[in-house]
């Protein structure tokens, strides 16, 4: 086996420039695979984090249109409802308007009933409730901006002026929450709805959407229908779906990201197949005489096939693994730089696993035809071609 590996390595090292270019093309393809895999996950992470027992109710016309605050109590009165929360998009940012983050006015008294995966220290939570300008911040967001408990931070809104007419709002960091396990988005913050509602100059007593936590996830469809029926034929009709459905619909506004990624990768790997396949075929043609010598000294057809396939697999696996490792580093860097826009940007274990599978398949497919030709080559035909 060690002798075969030395022979394979020697064959690959014969045309160093050609092997290097082929290896580089494989590495670049798998870097792209890792980056696109991370981007695809960023658009679907909301679906992964969505709770099975939560429903989202929005204005039927568009989710950016507001709804009356009074809808909250009417949904709460329905059978099967455990708790109801309301949220409004604030359009908040810190220092740089190009780096907005999710900041929602809500009823902080009941946020734990809606999102039990948010872990808030009791003493911090009490301080939050006692301060109308208090802010509940995710741990990742606090670390991103270097915020500490007790800090007074000036945030700005792209939508709502404050009571003094400016778009600046002052908040006190009173509590920092963490998500249990891999759940909960920590790159967001929550403020008191009462403070927000009293200070904004327009849209008072309206909310953006409702999040309803239900007792039995199996009744999600029927409760969603009951919510929409309750507001049918009203000036503000509603549309209710599961939280996962809402997140998937929001991501779909950017297009079918999964299909786009698959098409791009298909084009990349098809081109790579042509390049690598042609390289292997050319390498075998150049060694026709040597193959005849190998068969003359006792190499079987199966051994010759195995040697050619090993060359192809070695290039594909080395290039694939290197590309995936480099791609994971690029994804980590991009995730840090674009945390506000793509909080779920990361290379998953599934992407890594599929990448290794594709590398092996690439090696087998590109080496199959040259290996078969080399295996069925007779000594007489080989010497005639030299």
Secondary structure, DSSP 4 states (H G I P E B T S, - for coil): -HHHHHHHHHHHHHTHHHHHHHHHHHHHHHHHHHHHHHHHHHHHHHHHH--TTEEEEEESS-TTS-EETTHHHHHHTSTTEEEEEEEEE--EESS-TTSEEEEEEE-GGGHHHH-TTEE--HHHHHHHHH-TTEEEEEHHHHHHHT--TT-EEEEEESS---TTSSSEEEEEEEEEEEESTT-S--SEEEEEHHHHHHH-SSSTTEESEEEEEES-GGGHHHHHHHHHHHTTTSSS-EEEEEHHHHHHHHHHTT--HHHHHHHHHHHHHHHHHHHHHHHHHHHHHHTHHHHHHHHHTT--HHHHHHHHHHHHHHHHHHHHHHHHHHHHHHHHHHHHHTTTT-TT----HHHHHHHHHHHHHHHHHHHHHHHHHHHH--HHHHHHH-
